[in-house]
Amino acid sequence: MQIIHAVRDMQLQSLSWRAAGWRIAFVPTMGNLHEGHLSLVREAARRGDRVVVSIFVNPLQFNEAADYRHYPRTFEQDRQQLAALDVAAVFAPDEAAMYPEGRESVTRVEVPQLTSELEGAHRPGHFTGVATVVTKLFQAVLPDLALFGEKDYQQLLVVRKLAADLNMPVEVIGLPTRREADGLAMSSRNSRLRAPERRQAPALYATLQWVGEQWRAGEIDLSALEAAAMARLADAGFAPEYISLRDAATLQPPAAGRPVVVLGAARLGEVRLIDNLRIGATQPQGADAVK
């Protein structure tokens, strides 16, 4: 397994693989790998001939300096986990390699419509940072396919639109969220939860499940349903930011007969958690009157 730090070295290696007719599967990460990441890597090995995993904590996508400083950095542990899998290369650039003229002067990539609400509203500039770094990573790795977890559901849709709009020859694949036994979505931030908070944390997913049950049962007053879900989270010890039912493809308000996703974000102590649950193509009685 190679460890590659320079963008040009990564490009040359990928061009060599492409010339040999090999299919490159890419898993972008910020490190501190857990089973959710590793499941993406294993699926990448199943779908591609050469697997590249990137490890780069991208400063552009953090709208809170403290969150960036405290993000877990565990490169040696990550390297050991990846060495045990079918990984051809780890692309591990530093900030100077990714932003050689400084992060403030780098060209930024904006994805409209999908980024103005939900995470975009609560984390100003976040999706610009995501879109910018993903574009640069795709240009460095030159993958045929890239795999993302669905826990960051809005991000997945943003990356898909980015690749389509910019005519990038990469297939963007989303895989189901990996969860702990109690339902908590796997996340690098979970390690920052204190023991009492870790016991509370599954209530976020449980609340999303409750929203899904109410929707399937025919509840069509979205404002009341979302407000009730926020209250349930607050009662469970969270500081909720949003719970929202949206069209699963567009993140617009749900329409009858189309797949729906319920998304949520909440703080638990110093840790911000996000999660989502796809409900499927449901059409509750009276759905045309959703409000």
Secondary structure, 3 states (H helix, E strand, C coil): CEEECCHHHHHHHHHHHHHCCCCEEEEEECCCCCHHHHHHHHHHHHHCCEEEEEECCCHHHCCCHHHHHHCCCCHHHHHHHHHCCCCCEEECCCHHHHCCCCCCCCCCCCCCCCCCCCHHHHCCCHHHHHHHHHHHHHHHHCCCEEEEECCCHHHHHHHHHHHHHCCCCCEEEEECCCECCCCCECCHHHHHCCHHHHHHCCHHHHHHHHHHHHHHCCCCCHHHHHHHHHHHHHHCCCEEEEEEEEECCCCCCCCCCCEEEEEEEEEECCEEEEEEEEEEECCCCCHHHCC
